[in-house]
Amino acid sequence: MHLQQNTEGGLDEARIAAIQALANVPLVIHGGSGVPVEQRARLAKNTHICKYNIGTELRMVFGAALRNAVNADPSRFDRVSILKETHDPMVTATRRVLSALKA
């Protein structure tokens, strides 16, 4: 599910359980941005998955915030001023993702 932006699918939890039963190492979800938040929370609580890659999800928030900042004042060119407007949306998105992973 690399770079997946659609969160309607989800993961095969029975397959994850079968893999977990055979594996002696922690599991990683590569492409976690495409996993529904509710499923990520359930997997975080009930499995040995120790890492969720959620870069696409956060980059999408950053991109939207950056686009909004640039479009709000097309004459503005100061990168620090523009990038400051990405901070709060990124913090909000990161907190949302991390709070769903609390076990």
Secondary structure, DSSP 8 states (H G I E B T S, - for coil): -TT----SS---HHHHHHHHHH-SS-EEETTGGGS-HHHHHHHHHHS-EEEE--HHHHHHHHHHHHHHHHHH-TT---HHHHHHHHHHHHHHHHHHHHHHT--
